[in-house]
């Protein structure tokens, strides 16, 4: 005698399986602690640094052409633009000098350039090697991240396919 209230162990197991698969596929909600939330002033500083870097690109060829910058270029920029904030300048220079284009230029360069484009000191082998190492690490990290994303996508696709098969096999059929 089969009724609706009859306990079916197979159905219970299936429901449990489906619930677990759905729970595994559900996006996790993460709450950020106040310390991990960026402050407005930090965000404003980053935006100001980006704007300053665009301004430097428009004013000076060494930035536009992504030439290796002379040691102490910050002092030259402050002399050329006296009202620039040192903190914002430091962030802008950091963003510029860690960019892939700048590191590639450092890898091949023999001379650093002053703000006016004149030759400054030489780029030594240690600096070239450092730029090469940073680039190699960055490309390796990017490749690992891409590989991990592809594997996660493949696993997600397999889980969805498995869930679909289970639903098709054990789901309620309309009569």
C-alpha positions in Angstrom: 0.0 0.0 0.0 1.7 3.1 -1.2 0.4 6.5 0.0 1.8 10.0 0.0 2.8 9.7 3.6 4.7 6.4 3.0 8.4 6.8 3.8 10.6 6.0 0.8 14.3 5.7 1.7 15.4 6.1 -1.9 13.5 9.4 -2.3 14.9 10.6 1.0 18.4 9.8 -0.1 17.8 11.6 -3.5 16.4 14.7 -1.7 19.5 14.7 0.5 21.8 14.4 -2.5 20.0 17.1 -4.4 20.0 19.4 -1.4 23.8 19.0 -1.0 24.4 19.6 -4.7 22.3 22.8 -4.6 24.0 23.9 -1.4 27.5 23.4 -3.0 26.4 25.4 -6.1 24.8 28.3 -4.1 27.0 31.4 -4.0 28.4 32.0 -0.5 27.6 35.3 1.1 30.5 36.8 2.8 30.3 39.6 5.3 33.1 42.0 5.3 34.6 43.2 8.5 35.0 46.9 8.9 38.8 46.5 8.7 38.5 44.9 5.2 36.2 47.5 3.8 38.3 50.2 2.0 38.0 53.6 3.6 36.7 56.5 1.6 40.0 58.4 2.0 42.0 55.5 0.6 39.6 55.2 -2.3 39.8 58.9 -2.9 43.7 58.7 -2.8 43.7 56.0 -5.4 41.4 57.9 -7.7 43.5 61.1 -7.2 46.6 59.0 -8.1 45.0 57.8 -11.3 44.1 61.3 -12.2 47.6 62.5 -11.5 49.1 59.8 -13.6 46.9 60.8 -16.5 48.0 64.4 -16.0 51.7 63.3 -15.9 51.1 61.2 -19.1 49.7 64.3 -20.9 52.5 66.6 -19.6 55.7 64.5 -19.8 56.9 62.2 -22.6 58.8 59.9 -20.1 55.4 58.9 -18.7 53.6 58.7 -22.0 56.4 56.6 -23.6 56.8 54.5 -20.4 60.5 55.1 -20.2 62.5 53.9 -17.1 62.3 56.8 -14.7 65.4 58.4 -13.0 65.9 57.7 -9.4 64.4 60.6 -7.5 61.9 61.5 -10.2 59.5 62.4 -7.5 61.6 65.5 -6.6 61.6 66.5 -10.3 57.8 66.2 -10.4 57.4 68.2 -7.3 59.6 70.9 -8.8 57.5 70.9 -12.0 54.2 70.7 -10.2 54.7 72.3 -6.7 51.1 71.9 -5.5 51.1 68.1 -6.0 50.4 66.0 -2.8 53.4 63.8 -2.0 51.2 60.9 -0.9 49.2 61.0 -4.1 52.4 61.3 -6.1 53.9 58.3 -4.3 50.8 56.2 -5.1 50.8 57.3 -8.8 54.5 56.5 -9.2 54.0 53.1 -7.6 51.1 52.3 -9.9 53.2 53.4 -12.9 56.4 51.5 -12.0 54.6 48.2 -11.3 52.7 48.2 -14.5 53.5 45.5 -17.0 54.5 48.0 -19.7 57.0 49.7 -17.3 58.5 46.4 -16.2 58.9 45.4 -19.9 60.6 48.7 -20.6 62.9 48.2 -17.6 63.8 44.7 -18.8 65.2 46.1 -22.1 66.4 49.5 -21.1 70.0 50.7 -20.7 69.3 54.2 -19.4 66.8 55.9 -17.1 65.2 59.2 -18.1 64.7 62.5 -16.3 61.4 64.3 -16.4 62.5 66.4 -19.3 63.5 63.3 -21.3 67.3 63.7 -20.9 69.4 60.7 -19.9 69.9 60.0 -16.3 71.7 57.0 -14.8 72.1 53.6 -16.2 69.7 50.7 -15.6 71.9 48.1 -14.0 71.6 44.3 -14.5 70.1 43.9 -11.0 67.2 46.2 -11.9 66.7 44.4 -15.3 66.7 41.1 -13.5 64.3 42.3 -10.9 61.9 43.5 -13.6 62.2 40.1 -15.4 61.5 38.3 -12.1 58.4 40.4 -11.4 57.0 39.8 -14.9 57.7 36.1 -14.8 55.9 35.8 -11.4 53.0 37.9 -12.6 52.5 35.8 -15.8 52.8 32.6 -13.8 50.2 33.8 -11.3 47.8 34.9 -14.1 48.2 31.5 -15.8 47.5 29.7 -12.5 44.4 31.8 -11.8 43.1 31.2 -15.4 43.7 27.4 -14.9 41.9 27.4 -11.6 39.0 29.3 -13.1 38.8 26.8 -16.0 38.9 23.9 -13.6 36.2 25.4 -11.4 34.0 26.1 -14.4 34.5 22.5 -15.6 33.6 21.1 -12.1 30.5 23.4 -12.0 29.4 22.1 -15.3 29.9 18.5 -14.2 27.9 19.1 -11.0 25.0 20.7 -13.0 25.0 17.8 -15.4 25.0 15.3 -12.6 22.1 17.2 -10.9 20.2 17.2 -14.2 20.7 13.5 -14.6 19.5 12.8 -11.0 16.5 15.1 -11.5 15.6 13.4 -14.8 16.0 9.9 -13.3 14.3 10.4 -9.9 12.2 13.5 -10.4 8.4 13.5 -10.3 6.9 12.7 -13.6 3.7 14.4 -14.7 0.9 12.0 -15.5 
